[in-house]
Amino acid sequence: MTATATSTPTATRSRRPRGTEEKVWGTVRVLTIVFLVLITVLPFWYMVVLSLRPIQQVLLDPGRIWVSFSELTAGSYRAVFRSGDEGGQGFLVFLRNSAIVSVVTTAVTLLAAIPGAYAVSRLRFGGRRLVSGLFLIVYLFPPMVLAIPLFVLFTRIGLRGSLFGLALVYVAQTVPVAIFMLRNYFETIPESLEEAGLIDGLTHLGVLRRISLPLAIPSVTATALYVFMIAWNEFLFALLFLLERPDRWTVSLGLSRLSGSIEVPSTVLMAGSVVLTVPIVILFFIAERRLVEGLTAGGEKG
């Protein structure tokens, strides 16, 4: 009886003729998905295929996007990862430098932005709205406005050519936008939860650590990912501050050296591009899963 009762509405819906509007929107949705997949996946796929083909075959037929497994070779990646003393491009050192700069930038930015965003969102003080707006205005400044004074300052104090100095430049660039992103999320958390914590004897710092921050995990994760991507892919400041220290170059600087050389095969250049891109893609999928987990945990605590 139960099976009959539950199957009848489903059967009725399946027999219901689809309207013209529903068919049109269904077709548009499929075409849009196919278009987005083509413009996002196809360039990356072509880049990977070029990096795995021998240079002789690429010169004979550069437009092929499908190749047999027997034609693939990892020679370009070996050339990319070998050190300069062994005739390679030394990307292992570049990856290490980029990882150090990106992790330090993300950690310091979050340490400064989380209490800053909470203060702007919850505390009452004179000029609060003006301070809140200044964070966004500072972010809108062209990068060169920050680059020139920081270049002069870091040259005088001896931080030019230092990975730590480059991380400080990125922190100055990313803290305003991180505060802006986190502030918007803190404002969505019900103030009644924080007031209950204050009544129970917590300080504002305790409320931030035990109530607000766990609920803001999704926004903190998204902000951390955004900051990490900026530090990983940034080129202008890295060129300005690290040009004279090749042993401290980041991946973006190493890739620019490959693209500017006529002696480097295009397959090696594509392999370097894949090396630059893959860590960000992997991190995005990891962070996406943690975003869902953070949203669920926040709902349970709320």
Stockholm file with secondary structure:
# STOCKHOLM 1.0

chainA/1-302         MTATATSTPTATRSRRPRGTEEKVWGTVRVLTIVFLVLITVLPFWYMVVLSLRPIQQVLLDPGRIWVSFSELTAGSYRAVFRSGDEGGQGFLVFLRNSAIVSVVTTAVTLLAAIPGAYAVSRLRFGGRRLVSGLFLIVYLFPPMVLAIPLFVLFTRIGLRGSLFGLALVYVAQTVPVAIFMLRNYFETIPESLEEAGLIDGLTHLGVLRRISLPLAIPSVTATALYVFMIAWNEFLFALLFLLERPDRWTVSLGLSRLSGSIEVPSTVLMAGSVVLTVPIVILFFIAERRLVEGLTAGGEKG
#=GR chainA/1-302 SS CHHHHHHHHHHHHHHSCCCHHHHHHHHHHHHHHHHHHHHHHHHHHHHHHHHHSCHHHHHHCTTCCCCCGGGCCCHHHHHHHSCGGGTSCCHHHHHHHHHHHHHHHHHHHHHHHHHHHHHHHHCCCTTHHHHHHHHHHHHHSCHHHHHHHHHHHHHHHTCTTCHHHHHHHHHHHHHHHHHHHHHHHHTTSCHHHHHHHHHTTCCHHHHIIIIIHHHTHHHHHHHHHHHHHHHHHCCHHHHHHHTTCGGGCCHHHHHHHHHTCSSSCHHHHHHHHHHHHHHHHHHHHHHHHHHHHHHHHHHHHC
#=GC SS_cons         CHHHHHHHHHHHHHHSCCCHHHHHHHHHHHHHHHHHHHHHHHHHHHHHHHHHSCHHHHHHCTTCCCCCGGGCCCHHHHHHHSCGGGTSCCHHHHHHHHHHHHHHHHHHHHHHHHHHHHHHHHCCCTTHHHHHHHHHHHHHSCHHHHHHHHHHHHHHHTCTTCHHHHHHHHHHHHHHHHHHHHHHHHTTSCHHHHHHHHHTTCCHHHHIIIIIHHHTHHHHHHHHHHHHHHHHHCCHHHHHHHTTCGGGCCHHHHHHHHHTCSSSCHHHHHHHHHHHHHHHHHHHHHHHHHHHHHHHHHHHHC
//
